[in-house]
Amino acid sequence: MPIFDLAIFLVYMLAIVGFGISFSFKKRSASDFTTGGGRLPAWAIGMSIFATFVSSISFLALPGNAYGGNWNGFVFSLSIPLAAWVAVRFFVPLYRKLQSESAYFYLEQRFGAWARIYASLCYLLTQLARMGAIMYLLALPMNALLGWSIPLIIVITGISVVVYSMFGGIEAVVWTDAVQGIILIGGALACLGVIFFSIPGGPVEVFRIAQESDKFSLGSFHLDFTTSTFWMVLIYGLFINMQNFGIDQSYVQRYLTARTEAEAKKSTWLGSLLYLPVSFVFFFIGTALFAYYQAQPTLLPDGIAPDKVFPHFIVNQLPAGVTGLLIASIFAAGMSTVSTSINSSATVILSDHFKKYIHPNSSEKLSLRVLRLSSLGMGLASILVGLAFNGVTSALDAWWALSSIFSGGILGLFLLGLLSKAQKPQAVLGVILGVLVIAWMSLSVILAKNGMDPSLANPLHTNMTIVMGTAVVFLVGFGLALIWKKD
């Protein structure tokens, strides 16, 4: 990579880490660390929510999906406005009213301490898997772009994010997310512009080739949930985004950083709706790359995987300076997601475990120390998880399986508390059955490949795991509550 591009990338990395650390020089309390004292502007919070949506996976996987297939994956983004409306209508007012920095305080009120412990532990395990997967997937293209070893990239990325997350708190996370979100959007638009105006024939040629190859298809509209149809992706996206807005600590925490409930709602709309056009751009990049290399096939190596086409284009076809900007954008996406997970995980450890069971009356100084040590611990643990991902056949498949097992039942439990009169016994039975269903759907396909009767394997698409798990928890708990009421 040219020295100029490498310099842009390194300057960006040093600047963003230094910017995050600068927040540590302010006089801080535990509340400042977790909610920013409830004084952050709506636009910055919205940009942070947007950056939480986007990761290095999105930046590289979405163009890869569009290049190798069509726009079926974009249907996921179409579910976000409905999930955002539910969040603004129900979730934001609920959490602002509770005034607890923990997303799982509500579950304790409804079903007892076991529900809060269960949900918070599931969240921490999910975040470890998420951060590890993102750092590993981020390292793959960076290995190709920079030539550095994958373990070295994982360690450098992890330490960089840990440093400013550990010292800067939620303010550092939100403001660096805002900066990185802007860089990410600028990098993507710059890339699309280069493709449009360097392909022979210009933008018209992009649309012609894409149209002839049916690249704009959103998938089959048949009611089939065994394959990636329009309806399967839409329902999956709705459940995932309901989980994000409703029970994900990183989102809930941002509702509390705003000055007022109205500003919290504005930031939720901004962050969620901004992802819609940006994901559109990501998919369009993949489609434009397909047309670009169809028109100039000699520029692309034979047999290259779809996910590697965009990194190849970044290294070989972009002008000097833009390559460095794109690499910074990719790192921005990964760092934003990991920093958010570190801060929210530290908040969960303090609120749901340390203050609850170890030191209920801890001082501000002790609470702040716990938050920083928790940030350090989760960050270092995520680096180890990222290193453990190195060598797996499919990091995405491993992440999907882990996230379904760890988080699939919590949304059902939350909806059970919000929409029914179920109590602890019904909720416990619902969670047990839901987790069993999730485990079967996640693991049966793997077991079938290793000798189990294939007829016993999950027939539905993998992404339906969270849908079925959530439905079982809610319906079992709701049904048992009705039966108990009649008795």
Buried (B, 14 or more C-beta within 10 A) or exposed (E): BEEEBBEBBEEBBEEBBEBBBBBBEEEBEBBBBBBBBBEBBBBBBBBBBBBBBBBBBBBBBBBBBBBEBBBBBBBBBBBBBBBBBBBBEBBBBBBBEBEBBBBBBBBBEBBBEBBBBBBBBBBBBBBBBBBBBBBBBBBBBBBEBBEEEBBEBBBBBBEBBBBBBBBBBBBBBBBBBBBBBBBBBBBBEBBBEBBBEEBEEEBEBBBEBBEEBEBBEBBBEEEBBEEBBBBBBBBBBBBBBBBBBBBBBBBBBBBBBBBEBEBBBBBBBBBBBBBBEBBBBBBBBBBBBBBBBBBEEEEBEEEEEBBBBBBBBBBEBBEEBBBBBBBBBBBBBBBBBBBBBBBBBBBBBBBBBBBBEEEEEBEEEBBBBBBBBBBBBBBBBBBEBBBEBBEEEEBEEBBBBBBBBBBBBBBBBBBBBBEBEBBEEBBBBBBBBBBEBBBBBBBBBEBBEEEBEEEEBBEBBBBBBBBBBBBBBBBBBBBBBBEEEEE
